[in-house]
Amino acid sequence: MSTTLVGRSDALTAAKAVVRDIGALKILISGLMLVPLLISLIYQEWYSAIAFLSAAVVTALVGGASYKRCEDAPEPKRHHAMIVAALTLLPLETRHRDNRRREWVYKLNVWI
């Protein structure tokens, strides 16, 4: 199969729409990180407040940069939305898989 310039342009446009939407989600997530930051400040837990603040800032910077970089992308279609949902949930799945692996190793160590 030969790839034409039009096919590459469509793929680039689709990728820009996905990256822009993931960037917007990252900005929202960074805003949600401010809630536990406020709780940390109320209870004067400065070490966790610094961690939440730095995580929120880094997430907002990455999300804002990706959103600004792909701001001119067209509105997403249904398949773009499905890709965004899958890529957003991917880190959660890998973390869950690591926890199951740790549980299995723990059970193995208990048996030995």
Distance bins in CASP14 RR format, pairs under 12 A and 6 or more apart:
PFRMAT RR
TARGET T0000
AUTHOR 0000-0000-0000
RMODE 2
METHOD distances of the structure
MODEL  1
1 7 0 0 0 0 0 1 0 0 0 0 0
2 8 0 0 0 0 0 1 0 0 0 0 0
3 9 0 0 0 0 0 1 0 0 0 0 0
3 10 0 0 0 0 0 1 0 0 0 0 0
3 11 0 0 0 0 1 0 0 0 0 0 0
3 12 0 0 0 0 0 1 0 0 0 0 0
4 10 0 0 0 0 1 0 0 0 0 0 0
4 11 0 0 0 0 0 1 0 0 0 0 0
5 11 0 0 0 0 0 1 0 0 0 0 0
5 12 0 0 0 0 0 1 0 0 0 0 0
6 12 0 0 0 0 0 1 0 0 0 0 0
6 13 0 0 0 0 0 1 0 0 0 0 0
7 13 0 0 0 0 1 0 0 0 0 0 0
7 14 0 0 0 0 1 0 0 0 0 0 0
7 15 0 0 0 0 0 1 0 0 0 0 0
8 14 0 0 0 0 0 1 0 0 0 0 0
8 15 0 0 0 0 0 1 0 0 0 0 0
9 15 0 0 0 0 0 1 0 0 0 0 0
9 16 0 0 0 0 0 1 0 0 0 0 0
9 74 0 0 0 0 0 1 0 0 0 0 0
10 16 0 0 0 0 0 1 0 0 0 0 0
10 17 0 0 0 0 0 1 0 0 0 0 0
10 73 0 0 0 0 0 1 0 0 0 0 0
10 74 0 0 0 0 0 1 0 0 0 0 0
10 77 0 0 0 0 0 1 0 0 0 0 0
10 79 0 0 0 0 0 1 0 0 0 0 0
10 80 0 0 0 0 0 1 0 0 0 0 0
11 17 0 0 0 0 0 1 0 0 0 0 0
11 18 0 0 0 0 0 1 0 0 0 0 0
11 80 0 0 0 0 0 1 0 0 0 0 0
11 83 0 0 0 0 0 1 0 0 0 0 0
12 18 0 0 0 0 0 1 0 0 0 0 0
12 19 0 0 0 0 0 1 0 0 0 0 0
12 70 0 0 0 0 1 0 0 0 0 0 0
12 72 0 0 0 0 0 1 0 0 0 0 0
12 73 0 0 0 0 1 0 0 0 0 0 0
12 74 0 0 0 0 0 1 0 0 0 0 0
13 19 0 0 0 0 0 1 0 0 0 0 0
13 20 0 0 0 0 0 1 0 0 0 0 0
13 70 0 0 0 0 1 0 0 0 0 0 0
13 72 0 0 0 0 1 0 0 0 0 0 0
13 73 1 0 0 1 0 0 0 0 0 0 0
13 74 1 0 0 1 0 0 0 0 0 0 0
13 75 0 0 0 0 0 1 0 0 0 0 0
13 76 0 0 0 0 0 1 0 0 0 0 0
13 77 0 0 0 0 0 1 0 0 0 0 0
13 80 0 0 0 0 1 0 0 0 0 0 0
14 20 0 0 0 0 0 1 0 0 0 0 0
14 21 0 0 0 0 0 1 0 0 0 0 0
14 70 0 0 0 0 0 1 0 0 0 0 0
14 73 0 0 0 0 1 0 0 0 0 0 0
14 74 0 0 0 0 1 0 0 0 0 0 0
14 75 0 0 0 0 0 1 0 0 0 0 0
14 76 0 0 0 0 1 0 0 0 0 0 0
14 77 0 0 0 0 1 0 0 0 0 0 0
14 78 0 0 0 0 0 1 0 0 0 0 0
14 79 1 0 0 1 0 0 0 0 0 0 0
14 80 1 0 0 1 0 0 0 0 0 0 0
14 81 0 0 0 0 0 1 0 0 0 0 0
14 82 0 0 0 0 0 1 0 0 0 0 0
14 83 0 0 0 0 1 0 0 0 0 0 0
14 84 0 0 0 0 0 1 0 0 0 0 0
15 21 0 0 0 0 0 1 0 0 0 0 0
15 22 0 0 0 0 0 1 0 0 0 0 0
15 66 0 0 0 0 0 1 0 0 0 0 0
15 69 0 0 0 0 0 1 0 0 0 0 0
15 70 0 0 0 0 1 0 0 0 0 0 0
15 73 0 0 0 0 1 0 0 0 0 0 0
15 74 0 0 0 0 0 1 0 0 0 0 0
15 76 0 0 0 0 0 1 0 0 0 0 0
15 80 0 0 0 0 1 0 0 0 0 0 0
15 83 0 0 0 0 1 0 0 0 0 0 0
15 84 0 0 0 0 0 1 0 0 0 0 0
15 87 0 0 0 0 0 1 0 0 0 0 0
16 22 0 0 0 0 0 1 0 0 0 0 0
16 23 0 0 0 0 0 1 0 0 0 0 0
16 66 0 0 0 0 1 0 0 0 0 0 0
16 67 0 0 0 0 0 1 0 0 0 0 0
16 68 0 0 0 0 0 1 0 0 0 0 0
16 69 0 0 0 0 1 0 0 0 0 0 0
16 70 1 0 1 0 0 0 0 0 0 0 0
16 71 0 0 0 0 1 0 0 0 0 0 0
16 72 1 0 0 1 0 0 0 0 0 0 0
16 73 1 1 0 0 0 0 0 0 0 0 0
16 74 0 0 0 0 1 0 0 0 0 0 0
16 75 0 0 0 0 0 1 0 0 0 0 0
16 76 0 0 0 0 1 0 0 0 0 0 0
16 80 0 0 0 0 1 0 0 0 0 0 0
17 23 0 0 0 0 0 1 0 0 0 0 0
17 24 0 0 0 0 0 1 0 0 0 0 0
17 66 0 0 0 0 0 1 0 0 0 0 0
17 67 0 0 0 0 0 1 0 0 0 0 0
17 70 1 0 0 1 0 0 0 0 0 0 0
17 71 0 0 0 0 0 1 0 0 0 0 0
17 72 0 0 0 0 0 1 0 0 0 0 0
17 73 1 0 1 0 0 0 0 0 0 0 0
17 74 1 0 0 1 0 0 0 0 0 0 0
17 75 1 0 0 1 0 0 0 0 0 0 0
17 76 1 0 1 0 0 0 0 0 0 0 0
17 77 1 0 0 1 0 0 0 0 0 0 0
17 78 0 0 0 0 0 1 0 0 0 0 0
17 79 0 0 0 0 1 0 0 0 0 0 0
17 80 1 0 1 0 0 0 0 0 0 0 0
17 81 0 0 0 0 1 0 0 0 0 0 0
17 83 0 0 0 0 1 0 0 0 0 0 0
17 84 0 0 0 0 1 0 0 0 0 0 0
18 24 0 0 0 0 0 1 0 0 0 0 0
18 25 0 0 0 0 0 1 0 0 0 0 0
18 66 0 0 0 0 1 0 0 0 0 0 0
18 67 0 0 0 0 0 1 0 0 0 0 0
18 70 0 0 0 0 1 0 0 0 0 0 0
18 73 0 0 0 0 1 0 0 0 0 0 0
18 74 0 0 0 0 0 1 0 0 0 0 0
18 76 1 0 0 1 0 0 0 0 0 0 0
18 77 0 0 0 0 0 1 0 0 0 0 0
18 79 0 0 0 0 1 0 0 0 0 0 0
18 80 1 0 1 0 0 0 0 0 0 0 0
18 81 0 0 0 0 1 0 0 0 0 0 0
18 82 0 0 0 0 1 0 0 0 0 0 0
18 83 1 0 1 0 0 0 0 0 0 0 0
18 84 1 0 1 0 0 0 0 0 0 0 0
18 85 0 0 0 0 0 1 0 0 0 0 0
18 86 0 0 0 0 1 0 0 0 0 0 0
18 87 1 0 0 1 0 0 0 0 0 0 0
18 88 0 0 0 0 0 1 0 0 0 0 0
19 25 0 0 0 0 0 1 0 0 0 0 0
19 26 0 0 0 0 0 1 0 0 0 0 0
19 62 0 0 0 0 0 1 0 0 0 0 0
19 63 0 0 0 0 1 0 0 0 0 0 0
19 64 0 0 0 0 0 1 0 0 0 0 0
19 65 0 0 0 0 0 1 0 0 0 0 0
19 66 1 0 1 0 0 0 0 0 0 0 0
19 67 0 0 0 0 1 0 0 0 0 0 0
19 68 0 0 0 0 0 1 0 0 0 0 0
19 69 1 0 0 1 0 0 0 0 0 0 0
19 70 1 0 1 0 0 0 0 0 0 0 0
19 71 0 0 0 0 0 1 0 0 0 0 0
19 72 0 0 0 0 0 1 0 0 0 0 0
19 73 1 0 0 1 0 0 0 0 0 0 0
19 76 0 0 0 0 0 1 0 0 0 0 0
19 80 0 0 0 0 0 1 0 0 0 0 0
19 83 0 0 0 0 0 1 0 0 0 0 0
19 84 0 0 0 0 1 0 0 0 0 0 0
19 87 0 0 0 0 1 0 0 0 0 0 0
20 26 0 0 0 0 0 1 0 0 0 0 0
20 27 0 0 0 0 0 1 0 0 0 0 0
20 63 0 0 0 0 1 0 0 0 0 0 0
20 64 0 0 0 0 1 0 0 0 0 0 0
20 65 0 0 0 0 0 1 0 0 0 0 0
20 66 1 0 0 1 0 0 0 0 0 0 0
20 67 1 0 1 0 0 0 0 0 0 0 0
20 68 0 0 0 0 1 0 0 0 0 0 0
20 69 0 0 0 0 1 0 0 0 0 0 0
20 70 1 1 0 0 0 0 0 0 0 0 0
20 71 1 0 0 1 0 0 0 0 0 0 0
20 72 0 0 0 0 1 0 0 0 0 0 0
20 73 1 0 1 0 0 0 0 0 0 0 0
20 74 0 0 0 0 1 0 0 0 0 0 0
20 75 0 0 0 0 1 0 0 0 0 0 0
20 76 0 0 0 0 1 0 0 0 0 0 0
20 80 0 0 0 0 1 0 0 0 0 0 0
20 84 0 0 0 0 1 0 0 0 0 0 0
21 27 0 0 0 0 0 1 0 0 0 0 0
21 28 0 0 0 0 0 1 0 0 0 0 0
21 63 0 0 0 0 0 1 0 0 0 0 0
21 66 0 0 0 0 1 0 0 0 0 0 0
21 67 0 0 0 0 1 0 0 0 0 0 0
21 70 0 0 0 0 1 0 0 0 0 0 0
21 71 0 0 0 0 0 1 0 0 0 0 0
21 73 0 0 0 0 1 0 0 0 0 0 0
21 74 0 0 0 0 0 1 0 0 0 0 0
21 75 0 0 0 0 1 0 0 0 0 0 0
21 76 1 0 1 0 0 0 0 0 0 0 0
21 77 0 0 0 0 0 1 0 0 0 0 0
21 80 1 0 0 1 0 0 0 0 0 0 0
21 81 1 0 0 1 0 0 0 0 0 0 0
21 82 0 0 0 0 0 1 0 0 0 0 0
21 83 0 0 0 0 1 0 0 0 0 0 0
21 84 1 0 1 0 0 0 0 0 0 0 0
21 85 0 0 0 0 1 0 0 0 0 0 0
21 86 0 0 0 0 0 1 0 0 0 0 0
21 87 0 0 0 0 1 0 0 0 0 0 0
21 88 0 0 0 0 1 0 0 0 0 0 0
22 28 0 0 0 0 0 1 0 0 0 0 0
22 29 0 0 0 0 0 1 0 0 0 0 0
22 59 0 0 0 0 0 1 0 0 0 0 0
22 62 0 0 0 0 1 0 0 0 0 0 0
22 63 1 0 0 1 0 0 0 0 0 0 0
22 64 0 0 0 0 0 1 0 0 0 0 0
22 65 0 0 0 0 0 1 0 0 0 0 0
22 66 1 0 0 1 0 0 0 0 0 0 0
22 67 0 0 0 0 1 0 0 0 0 0 0
22 69 0 0 0 0 0 1 0 0 0 0 0
22 70 0 0 0 0 1 0 0 0 0 0 0
22 73 0 0 0 0 0 1 0 0 0 0 0
22 76 0 0 0 0 0 1 0 0 0 0 0
22 80 0 0 0 0 0 1 0 0 0 0 0
22 81 0 0 0 0 0 1 0 0 0 0 0
22 83 0 0 0 0 1 0 0 0 0 0 0
22 84 1 0 1 0 0 0 0 0 0 0 0
22 85 0 0 0 0 0 1 0 0 0 0 0
22 86 0 0 0 0 0 1 0 0 0 0 0
22 87 1 0 0 1 0 0 0 0 0 0 0
22 88 1 0 0 1 0 0 0 0 0 0 0
22 89 0 0 0 0 0 1 0 0 0 0 0
22 90 0 0 0 0 0 1 0 0 0 0 0
22 91 0 0 0 0 0 1 0 0 0 0 0
23 29 0 0 0 0 1 0 0 0 0 0 0
23 30 0 0 0 0 1 0 0 0 0 0 0
23 59 0 0 0 0 1 0 0 0 0 0 0
23 60 0 0 0 0 1 0 0 0 0 0 0
23 61 0 0 0 0 0 1 0 0 0 0 0
23 62 1 0 0 1 0 0 0 0 0 0 0
23 63 1 1 0 0 0 0 0 0 0 0 0
23 64 1 0 0 1 0 0 0 0 0 0 0
23 65 0 0 0 0 1 0 0 0 0 0 0
23 66 1 0 1 0 0 0 0 0 0 0 0
23 67 1 0 1 0 0 0 0 0 0 0 0
23 68 0 0 0 0 1 0 0 0 0 0 0
23 69 0 0 0 0 1 0 0 0 0 0 0
23 70 0 0 0 0 1 0 0 0 0 0 0
23 71 0 0 0 0 0 1 0 0 0 0 0
23 73 0 0 0 0 0 1 0 0 0 0 0
23 84 0 0 0 0 1 0 0 0 0 0 0
23 87 0 0 0 0 0 1 0 0 0 0 0
23 88 0 0 0 0 1 0 0 0 0 0 0
24 30 0 0 0 0 0 1 0 0 0 0 0
24 31 0 0 0 0 0 1 0 0 0 0 0
24 60 0 0 0 0 0 1 0 0 0 0 0
24 62 0 0 0 0 0 1 0 0 0 0 0
24 63 1 0 0 1 0 0 0 0 0 0 0
24 64 0 0 0 0 1 0 0 0 0 0 0
24 66 0 0 0 0 1 0 0 0 0 0 0
24 67 1 0 1 0 0 0 0 0 0 0 0
24 68 0 0 0 0 0 1 0 0 0 0 0
24 70 0 0 0 0 1 0 0 0 0 0 0
24 71 0 0 0 0 0 1 0 0 0 0 0
24 73 0 0 0 0 0 1 0 0 0 0 0
24 76 0 0 0 0 0 1 0 0 0 0 0
24 84 0 0 0 0 1 0 0 0 0 0 0
24 88 0 0 0 0 0 1 0 0 0 0 0
25 31 0 0 0 0 0 1 0 0 0 0 0
25 32 0 0 0 0 0 1 0 0 0 0 0
25 59 0 0 0 0 1 0 0 0 0 0 0
25 60 0 0 0 0 0 1 0 0 0 0 0
25 62 0 0 0 0 0 1 0 0 0 0 0
25 63 0 0 0 0 1 0 0 0 0 0 0
25 64 0 0 0 0 0 1 0 0 0 0 0
25 66 0 0 0 0 1 0 0 0 0 0 0
25 67 0 0 0 0 1 0 0 0 0 0 0
25 81 0 0 0 0 0 1 0 0 0 0 0
25 84 1 0 0 1 0 0 0 0 0 0 0
25 85 0 0 0 0 1 0 0 0 0 0 0
25 87 0 0 0 0 1 0 0 0 0 0 0
25 88 1 0 1 0 0 0 0 0 0 0 0
25 89 0 0 0 0 0 1 0 0 0 0 0
25 91 0 0 0 0 0 1 0 0 0 0 0
26 32 0 0 0 0 0 1 0 0 0 0 0
26 33 0 0 0 0 0 1 0 0 0 0 0
26 55 0 0 0 0 0 1 0 0 0 0 0
26 56 0 0 0 0 0 1 0 0 0 0 0
26 57 0 0 0 0 0 1 0 0 0 0 0
26 58 0 0 0 0 1 0 0 0 0 0 0
26 59 1 0 1 0 0 0 0 0 0 0 0
26 60 1 0 0 1 0 0 0 0 0 0 0
26 61 0 0 0 0 1 0 0 0 0 0 0
26 62 1 0 1 0 0 0 0 0 0 0 0
26 63 1 1 0 0 0 0 0 0 0 0 0
26 64 1 0 0 1 0 0 0 0 0 0 0
26 65 0 0 0 0 1 0 0 0 0 0 0
26 66 1 0 0 1 0 0 0 0 0 0 0
26 67 0 0 0 0 1 0 0 0 0 0 0
26 84 0 0 0 0 0 1 0 0 0 0 0
26 87 0 0 0 0 0 1 0 0 0 0 0
26 88 0 0 0 0 1 0 0 0 0 0 0
26 91 0 0 0 0 0 1 0 0 0 0 0
27 33 0 0 0 0 0 1 0 0 0 0 0
27 34 0 0 0 0 0 1 0 0 0 0 0
27 56 0 0 0 0 0 1 0 0 0 0 0
27 57 0 0 0 0 0 1 0 0 0 0 0
27 58 0 0 0 0 0 1 0 0 0 0 0
27 59 1 0 0 1 0 0 0 0 0 0 0
27 60 1 0 1 0 0 0 0 0 0 0 0
27 61 0 0 0 0 1 0 0 0 0 0 0
27 62 0 0 0 0 1 0 0 0 0 0 0
27 63 1 0 1 0 0 0 0 0 0 0 0
27 64 1 0 1 0 0 0 0 0 0 0 0
27 65 0 0 0 0 0 1 0 0 0 0 0
27 66 0 0 0 0 1 0 0 0 0 0 0
27 67 1 0 0 1 0 0 0 0 0 0 0
27 68 0 0 0 0 0 1 0 0 0 0 0
28 34 0 0 0 0 0 1 0 0 0 0 0
28 56 0 0 0 0 0 1 0 0 0 0 0
28 59 0 0 0 0 1 0 0 0 0 0 0
28 60 0 0 0 0 1 0 0 0 0 0 0
28 63 0 0 0 0 1 0 0 0 0 0 0
28 64 0 0 0 0 0 1 0 0 0 0 0
28 67 0 0 0 0 0 1 0 0 0 0 0
28 88 0 0 0 0 0 1 0 0 0 0 0
29 35 0 0 0 0 0 1 0 0 0 0 0
29 52 0 0 0 0 0 1 0 0 0 0 0
29 55 0 0 0 0 1 0 0 0 0 0 0
29 56 0 0 0 0 1 0 0 0 0 0 0
29 58 0 0 0 0 0 1 0 0 0 0 0
29 59 1 0 1 0 0 0 0 0 0 0 0
29 60 0 0 0 0 1 0 0 0 0 0 0
29 62 0 0 0 0 0 1 0 0 0 0 0
29 63 0 0 0 0 1 0 0 0 0 0 0
29 64 0 0 0 0 0 1 0 0 0 0 0
29 88 0 0 0 0 1 0 0 0 0 0 0
29 91 0 0 0 0 0 1 0 0 0 0 0
29 92 0 0 0 0 0 1 0 0 0 0 0
30 36 0 0 0 0 0 1 0 0 0 0 0
30 37 0 0 0 0 0 1 0 0 0 0 0
30 52 0 0 0 0 0 1 0 0 0 0 0
30 53 0 0 0 0 0 1 0 0 0 0 0
30 54 0 0 0 0 0 1 0 0 0 0 0
30 55 1 0 0 1 0 0 0 0 0 0 0
30 56 1 0 1 0 0 0 0 0 0 0 0
30 57 1 0 0 1 0 0 0 0 0 0 0
30 58 0 0 0 0 1 0 0 0 0 0 0
30 59 1 1 0 0 0 0 0 0 0 0 0
30 60 1 1 0 0 0 0 0 0 0 0 0
30 61 0 0 0 0 1 0 0 0 0 0 0
30 62 0 0 0 0 1 0 0 0 0 0 0
30 63 1 0 0 1 0 0 0 0 0 0 0
30 64 0 0 0 0 1 0 0 0 0 0 0
30 67 0 0 0 0 0 1 0 0 0 0 0
31 37 0 0 0 0 1 0 0 0 0 0 0
31 38 0 0 0 0 0 1 0 0 0 0 0
31 52 0 0 0 0 0 1 0 0 0 0 0
31 53 0 0 0 0 0 1 0 0 0 0 0
31 55 0 0 0 0 0 1 0 0 0 0 0
31 56 1 0 0 1 0 0 0 0 0 0 0
31 57 0 0 0 0 0 1 0 0 0 0 0
31 59 0 0 0 0 1 0 0 0 0 0 0
31 60 1 0 0 1 0 0 0 0 0 0 0
31 63 0 0 0 0 0 1 0 0 0 0 0
31 64 0 0 0 0 0 1 0 0 0 0 0
32 38 0 0 0 0 0 1 0 0 0 0 0
32 52 0 0 0 0 0 1 0 0 0 0 0
32 55 0 0 0 0 0 1 0 0 0 0 0
32 56 0 0 0 0 1 0 0 0 0 0 0
32 59 0 0 0 0 1 0 0 0 0 0 0
32 60 0 0 0 0 0 1 0 0 0 0 0
33 39 0 0 0 0 0 1 0 0 0 0 0
33 40 0 0 0 0 0 1 0 0 0 0 0
33 48 0 0 0 0 0 1 0 0 0 0 0
33 49 0 0 0 0 0 1 0 0 0 0 0
33 51 0 0 0 0 1 0 0 0 0 0 0
33 52 1 0 1 0 0 0 0 0 0 0 0
33 53 0 0 0 0 1 0 0 0 0 0 0
33 54 0 0 0 0 1 0 0 0 0 0 0
33 55 1 0 1 0 0 0 0 0 0 0 0
33 56 1 1 0 0 0 0 0 0 0 0 0
33 57 0 0 0 0 1 0 0 0 0 0 0
33 58 0 0 0 0 1 0 0 0 0 0 0
33 59 1 0 0 1 0 0 0 0 0 0 0
33 60 0 0 0 0 1 0 0 0 0 0 0
34 40 0 0 0 0 0 1 0 0 0 0 0
34 41 0 0 0 0 0 1 0 0 0 0 0
34 49 0 0 0 0 0 1 0 0 0 0 0
34 52 1 0 0 1 0 0 0 0 0 0 0
34 53 0 0 0 0 1 0 0 0 0 0 0
34 55 0 0 0 0 0 1 0 0 0 0 0
34 56 1 0 1 0 0 0 0 0 0 0 0
34 57 0 0 0 0 0 1 0 0 0 0 0
34 59 0 0 0 0 0 1 0 0 0 0 0
34 60 0 0 0 0 1 0 0 0 0 0 0
35 41 0 0 0 0 0 1 0 0 0 0 0
35 42 0 0 0 0 0 1 0 0 0 0 0
35 52 0 0 0 0 1 0 0 0 0 0 0
35 56 0 0 0 0 1 0 0 0 0 0 0
36 42 0 0 0 0 0 1 0 0 0 0 0
36 43 0 0 0 0 0 1 0 0 0 0 0
36 45 0 0 0 0 1 0 0 0 0 0 0
36 48 1 0 0 1 0 0 0 0 0 0 0
36 49 0 0 0 0 1 0 0 0 0 0 0
36 51 0 0 0 0 1 0 0 0 0 0 0
36 52 1 0 1 0 0 0 0 0 0 0 0
36 53 0 0 0 0 0 1 0 0 0 0 0
36 55 0 0 0 0 1 0 0 0 0 0 0
36 56 0 0 0 0 1 0 0 0 0 0 0
37 43 0 0 0 0 0 1 0 0 0 0 0
37 45 0 0 0 0 0 1 0 0 0 0 0
37 46 0 0 0 0 0 1 0 0 0 0 0
37 48 0 0 0 0 1 0 0 0 0 0 0
37 49 1 0 1 0 0 0 0 0 0 0 0
37 50 0 0 0 0 1 0 0 0 0 0 0
37 51 0 0 0 0 1 0 0 0 0 0 0
37 52 1 0 1 0 0 0 0 0 0 0 0
37 53 1 0 1 0 0 0 0 0 0 0 0
37 54 0 0 0 0 0 1 0 0 0 0 0
37 55 0 0 0 0 1 0 0 0 0 0 0
37 56 1 0 0 1 0 0 0 0 0 0 0
37 57 0 0 0 0 0 1 0 0 0 0 0
38 45 0 0 0 0 0 1 0 0 0 0 0
38 48 0 0 0 0 0 1 0 0 0 0 0
38 49 0 0 0 0 1 0 0 0 0 0 0
38 52 0 0 0 0 1 0 0 0 0 0 0
38 53 0 0 0 0 0 1 0 0 0 0 0
38 56 0 0 0 0 0 1 0 0 0 0 0
39 45 0 0 0 0 1 0 0 0 0 0 0
39 48 0 0 0 0 1 0 0 0 0 0 0
39 49 0 0 0 0 1 0 0 0 0 0 0
39 52 0 0 0 0 1 0 0 0 0 0 0
40 46 1 0 0 1 0 0 0 0 0 0 0
40 47 0 0 0 0 1 0 0 0 0 0 0
40 48 1 0 1 0 0 0 0 0 0 0 0
40 49 1 1 0 0 0 0 0 0 0 0 0
40 50 0 0 0 0 1 0 0 0 0 0 0
40 51 0 0 0 0 1 0 0 0 0 0 0
40 52 1 0 0 1 0 0 0 0 0 0 0
40 53 0 0 0 0 1 0 0 0 0 0 0
40 55 0 0 0 0 0 1 0 0 0 0 0
40 56 0 0 0 0 0 1 0 0 0 0 0
41 47 0 0 0 0 0 1 0 0 0 0 0
41 48 0 0 0 0 1 0 0 0 0 0 0
41 49 1 0 1 0 0 0 0 0 0 0 0
41 50 0 0 0 0 0 1 0 0 0 0 0
41 52 0 0 0 0 1 0 0 0 0 0 0
41 53 0 0 0 0 1 0 0 0 0 0 0
42 48 0 0 0 0 0 1 0 0 0 0 0
42 49 0 0 0 0 1 0 0 0 0 0 0
43 49 0 0 0 0 1 0 0 0 0 0 0
45 51 0 0 0 0 1 0 0 0 0 0 0
45 52 0 0 0 0 1 0 0 0 0 0 0
45 53 0 0 0 0 0 1 0 0 0 0 0
46 52 0 0 0 0 0 1 0 0 0 0 0
46 53 0 0 0 0 0 1 0 0 0 0 0
47 53 0 0 0 0 0 1 0 0 0 0 0
47 54 0 0 0 0 0 1 0 0 0 0 0
48 54 0 0 0 0 0 1 0 0 0 0 0
48 55 0 0 0 0 0 1 0 0 0 0 0
49 55 0 0 0 0 0 1 0 0 0 0 0
49 56 0 0 0 0 0 1 0 0 0 0 0
50 56 0 0 0 0 0 1 0 0 0 0 0
50 57 0 0 0 0 0 1 0 0 0 0 0
51 57 0 0 0 0 0 1 0 0 0 0 0
51 58 0 0 0 0 0 1 0 0 0 0 0
52 58 0 0 0 0 0 1 0 0 0 0 0
52 59 0 0 0 0 0 1 0 0 0 0 0
53 59 0 0 0 0 0 1 0 0 0 0 0
53 60 0 0 0 0 0 1 0 0 0 0 0
54 60 0 0 0 0 0 1 0 0 0 0 0
54 61 0 0 0 0 0 1 0 0 0 0 0
55 61 0 0 0 0 0 1 0 0 0 0 0
55 62 0 0 0 0 0 1 0 0 0 0 0
56 62 0 0 0 0 0 1 0 0 0 0 0
56 63 0 0 0 0 0 1 0 0 0 0 0
57 63 0 0 0 0 0 1 0 0 0 0 0
57 64 0 0 0 0 0 1 0 0 0 0 0
58 64 0 0 0 0 0 1 0 0 0 0 0
58 65 0 0 0 0 0 1 0 0 0 0 0
59 65 0 0 0 0 0 1 0 0 0 0 0
59 66 0 0 0 0 0 1 0 0 0 0 0
59 91 0 0 0 0 0 1 0 0 0 0 0
60 66 0 0 0 0 0 1 0 0 0 0 0
60 67 0 0 0 0 0 1 0 0 0 0 0
60 68 0 0 0 0 0 1 0 0 0 0 0
61 67 0 0 0 0 0 1 0 0 0 0 0
61 68 0 0 0 0 0 1 0 0 0 0 0
62 68 0 0 0 0 0 1 0 0 0 0 0
62 69 0 0 0 0 0 1 0 0 0 0 0
63 69 0 0 0 0 1 0 0 0 0 0 0
63 70 0 0 0 0 0 1 0 0 0 0 0
63 71 0 0 0 0 0 1 0 0 0 0 0
64 70 0 0 0 0 0 1 0 0 0 0 0
64 71 0 0 0 0 1 0 0 0 0 0 0
65 71 0 0 0 0 0 1 0 0 0 0 0
66 73 0 0 0 0 0 1 0 0 0 0 0
66 84 0 0 0 0 0 1 0 0 0 0 0
66 87 0 0 0 0 0 1 0 0 0 0 0
67 73 0 0 0 0 1 0 0 0 0 0 0
70 76 0 0 0 0 0 1 0 0 0 0 0
70 80 0 0 0 0 0 1 0 0 0 0 0
73 80 0 0 0 0 1 0 0 0 0 0 0
73 84 0 0 0 0 0 1 0 0 0 0 0
74 80 0 0 0 0 1 0 0 0 0 0 0
75 81 0 0 0 0 0 1 0 0 0 0 0
76 82 0 0 0 0 1 0 0 0 0 0 0
76 83 0 0 0 0 1 0 0 0 0 0 0
76 84 1 0 0 1 0 0 0 0 0 0 0
76 85 0 0 0 0 0 1 0 0 0 0 0
77 83 0 0 0 0 0 1 0 0 0 0 0
77 84 0 0 0 0 0 1 0 0 0 0 0
78 84 0 0 0 0 0 1 0 0 0 0 0
78 85 0 0 0 0 0 1 0 0 0 0 0
79 85 0 0 0 0 0 1 0 0 0 0 0
79 86 0 0 0 0 0 1 0 0 0 0 0
80 86 0 0 0 0 0 1 0 0 0 0 0
80 87 0 0 0 0 0 1 0 0 0 0 0
81 87 0 0 0 0 0 1 0 0 0 0 0
81 88 0 0 0 0 0 1 0 0 0 0 0
82 88 0 0 0 0 0 1 0 0 0 0 0
82 89 0 0 0 0 0 1 0 0 0 0 0
83 89 0 0 0 0 0 1 0 0 0 0 0
83 90 0 0 0 0 0 1 0 0 0 0 0
84 90 0 0 0 0 0 1 0 0 0 0 0
85 92 0 0 0 0 0 1 0 0 0 0 0
86 92 0 0 0 0 0 1 0 0 0 0 0
86 93 0 0 0 0 1 0 0 0 0 0 0
87 93 0 0 0 0 0 1 0 0 0 0 0
87 94 0 0 0 0 0 1 0 0 0 0 0
89 95 0 0 0 0 0 1 0 0 0 0 0
89 96 0 0 0 0 0 1 0 0 0 0 0
90 96 0 0 0 0 0 1 0 0 0 0 0
90 97 0 0 0 0 0 1 0 0 0 0 0
91 97 0 0 0 0 0 1 0 0 0 0 0
91 98 0 0 0 0 0 1 0 0 0 0 0
92 98 0 0 0 0 0 1 0 0 0 0 0
92 99 0 0 0 0 0 1 0 0 0 0 0
93 99 0 0 0 0 0 1 0 0 0 0 0
93 100 0 0 0 0 0 1 0 0 0 0 0
94 100 0 0 0 0 0 1 0 0 0 0 0
94 101 0 0 0 0 0 1 0 0 0 0 0
95 101 0 0 0 0 0 1 0 0 0 0 0
95 102 0 0 0 0 0 1 0 0 0 0 0
96 102 0 0 0 0 0 1 0 0 0 0 0
96 103 0 0 0 0 0 1 0 0 0 0 0
97 103 0 0 0 0 0 1 0 0 0 0 0
97 104 0 0 0 0 0 1 0 0 0 0 0
98 104 0 0 0 0 0 1 0 0 0 0 0
98 105 0 0 0 0 0 1 0 0 0 0 0
99 105 0 0 0 0 0 1 0 0 0 0 0
99 106 0 0 0 0 0 1 0 0 0 0 0
100 106 0 0 0 0 0 1 0 0 0 0 0
100 107 0 0 0 0 0 1 0 0 0 0 0
101 107 0 0 0 0 0 1 0 0 0 0 0
101 108 0 0 0 0 0 1 0 0 0 0 0
102 108 0 0 0 0 0 1 0 0 0 0 0
102 109 0 0 0 0 0 1 0 0 0 0 0
103 109 0 0 0 0 0 1 0 0 0 0 0
103 110 0 0 0 0 0 1 0 0 0 0 0
104 110 0 0 0 0 0 1 0 0 0 0 0
104 111 0 0 0 0 0 1 0 0 0 0 0
105 111 0 0 0 0 0 1 0 0 0 0 0
105 112 0 0 0 0 0 1 0 0 0 0 0
106 112 0 0 0 0 0 1 0 0 0 0 0
END
